Amino acid sequence: VSHHPMIVACHCEGIGWKFWGDSNLKSKFWGRSIQLDPLGILTLEFDDGEVFQWSKVTTSIYNLILGKLYCDHYGTMRIQGNREYSCKLKFKEQSIIDRNPHQVQGVVQDRNGKTVATLFGKWDESMHYVNGDCFGKGKGSDSFSEAGLLWKRSKPSKCPTRYNLTRFAITLNELTPGLKEKLPPTDSRLRPDQRCLENGEYERANAEKLRLEQRQRQARNMQERGWKPRWFAKDKGSDTYRYIGGYWEDREKGQWDGCPDIFGQIPTDPLLTD
């Protein structure tokens, strides 16, 4: 919805639920590392009216210049519910001497603040739960023997060119037969540099990236003249963007009037060259 500042909004619907949110990044560069603080609220609403809202934790990327590059997620995530339950998750920050990194611990509490479930695991492996408060005084490790599995990471296929992407992430850029004709010209699956990179055409991918960056600079002029998102609008009294409809209707009709051709050749796009 915005390029400067970079703000991304999303909206998803499934059977019995809706999910939406937006995200903006506040970054800090520390010389050998960079810290990314996500701004924005994510919302999950079920058809029965139950709603959960949360924000992401901090991400840091280390050894940008020397050493093995790695990232870490840390901070406290509060998942606030509008009915009976809410959740608090603590992402432990990794230290140099930490032999058991990526730890996540948390609790589910009722509206009176009573802990009804304990959560634990690793953000890159799995998460488990145990009913009741297992972190309280007098609680031993035996309580965790009855833990139930909540989530387990699906490991990627053993292919060095896939950069450890999950099976789901690998499919996000896929163009199935008949899909391309239904997409708006702004869909990221139509990015030529991204497609070339996926196909192993690295020199061509770099050339396309440079071309698109030039387009971006021209598109910025259009935004400065008054850019208005097509399918999202900012909520009154907040900085949250909400879906206002229209995308699926336009897709059904195949009408993308007013959508700039952001990946095409520069001279053929009057919206960006005027």
N, C-alpha and C positions, 0 to 999 in steps of 0.2 A: 504493500500500500504506500510505501515511501522508500526512496533510494537514499536520500540524505535528509534526516538520519535514516539508517537502515531499519525499517520496521516491517515485519512479516506477519500477516494475519492468516488464519486458517479456519475452516469449518468442515466438519465431517458428520455424517448421519448414518446410523445403522438401525437394525431392528430393535426398537425399544430405547434408543439412546441418541443423544446429540453431544458433540464435542466441539468446542471452539476456543480460540485464544489468539493472542498476538505476542510478539517477542521483539525486544530491542536489546542491544548489547552495549554495556558500558565497559570499556577496556582500559587496562593499565599495563604499561610496558615497564618491566623491571630489569631490563638489560639482557639477562639470560633466560627470562621467562615472561610470559604474558598472562594476565589475569582477566577473565571474562565474566562479568556479572550480568546475568539475564534480567531484564526488566519486563514486566507483563504478567498477566494472570491467565491461567488455563482453567477452563470450566467443563465439567462433565455433568449433563442433565439427563435423568431417566424420565420415561414417559409418565411415571407415577408422581413426578414432581420433586423427587429427591435430587439434590444438587451437591456436588463437591467442587471446591476451588483450591488451587495451589499455585505456587511459583517455583521456578527451577532454582537449583543451588549453583554455587560458583564453580567455574571450571578454570583450571590453570594448566598451561602447557609449558613444560620445562626443557632445559638443555637446547635452546634454540640455536646456539652457536656451536658448542662442543658437547660431546657425550651422546648417550642414547636418548632420543626424543621420547617423551612420555607425557601423558596427561593425567589429571586427577580431578575428581569431583568432591566438593566438601561444603559443609554448611548444614543448616537445619531447614528441612522442608515441612511445612505445615499444610496438611490437607484438611480444609475446613468443610464440614458438612452442615446442611441446613436442618437436619433432623436429629437423630439419636447419636450418631457417632462422628468423631473426628480423629485424625491421625497426626502424629509427629514423628518424623524420621530424621535421625542424625547421621549425616555422611561424615565419617572420620577423615580428617586430613592426613595424608600420608607423610611420614617423616623419613629421614635418611636411613635410620636404623630399624625401621618398621619391617618385620619379616612376614607380616600378615596384613597387607594393604587392602584398600577398597572396601573396608568394613562399613556396614550400614546397620544401625539398631534403631528401634522405634517402638511406639506403643499406640494402641487404639483405645480411645477413651470415650465414655458416654458423656451425656450432657452435664453430669454432676462431677466430672473429672475423675471418675473411677476407671482404672485400667482394666479392660476386658480382654485384651490380647496383647501378646508381645511379638514383635517382628525382629528378625535378624538375618544377616546374610552378607553377600557381596554384590556390588552394583554391576559387576562384569561376569557373574557366575549364576547365582540363584538367590531367592528369598524364601524364608520359611516363617511359620507362625506357630505359636503355642497359646492356647486359651488361658487367660489369667495373667497376673503380673509376675513374670519370672525374673525381673530385675530388682525386686524388693528385698528387704532384709530377710535373711534366713533361707533364701531361695538357692538351691544348689544346681549344679549342672545337669542333674538327673531330669530336671523339668524339660530340657531340650530334647530328650530321647524320644518324646512323643510328638515332635514337631511335624507339622504338615507342610507340604511343598506348595508355595504360592506361584512361583515363577521360576523357570529355568531357561538360561540362554541357549538358543539354537546355534550350535557351532557352525561356522562357515565351512565350505568345502576346502580341501587342502590345495589351494591354488595361489602361488605367490603373487600373481598379477591382480588379485582381487582385494588386496589391502585389508584383509580380515573383515570385510563387509559381511553383514548377516545375509542369510538367504532372502529375507524380505527386502533389505536395502538394495541388493543386486537387481531385483526386479522392478524397482521404482522408475528406472529410465527406459523400460521396455516399451516398444511400440508394436502392439499386436496387429494383425491384419485388420484393416478397416478402421483402426483407431485414429490414425493421423488425420483423416478427413474430418473428424468430429471435433478436433481440438482447436482452441483459439490460437492465433499467431503468437501469443505471449506465453504459451505453455512451455515450461522448462525442458520437457522431453524433446522439444524441437531445437534445442541449442546445438549448433553445429560443432562447436569446440568440445563440448561434453561428449557428443557422439563419436567424434574422431578419437578422443582420448580412450573411450571404451573399446574402440576397434583397434587400438594400438598404433594409430597414425599420429605419432607424437609431434612431428614437425608441422603437420597440417593443423593439429589441434592448437599449437602455440600461435600460428598465424591467424587462426580464427579468433582466438582469445584477444589478440591485439586489435583486430578489426572491431570486435564487439565492444572493447573498451573505448574506442573512438566513437562508436555509436552512443555509448553511454554518456559521454561528455556532451554530445549534441542533445540527447534526451533530457539531460539536466536542465538545459535552457527551457524546454517545454514545461518542466516541473516548476521552475521559478516563475513562469508566467501564470501559474495557477493549476496545479495538478489535483485531480479529484479521482479517488479510487472508484472503480466501476461497480464492484459487488460488495464493498464494505463501507461502513460509515462509523464514525466515532460516536460512542455513547455520550449523551449529554451529562455533564458533571463528572466525567471520568476520561481517562486516556485509552480506554479499551475499545477496540474495533469489533463490530458485530456484522455478521452477514446479513445483507438486506434483500437477498434473493436475486434472481435473474440469470444466474449462470446456466443452470440446467435447462431453463426455458430457451435461452439463446442457443444452447448446444443442440437441443431438439430441433430447432428451426434451421440450424446451420448458419445463423446470422451473427457475424462478428463486426458489424459496422461500428467504427469508432475505436476498435482495438488496433494500436500501432503495430506495425510489422517490425518488431525490435531485433529480429535475427536476420532480416533480408539485407540486400545491398543498400547502401546509403542513398544513392540518387533516386531509388524507386520509392522512397518513403517521404511524401510531402509533409506529413505530420511532424517529422523530425528535422526537416531541412528548411522549412519556411522561416 
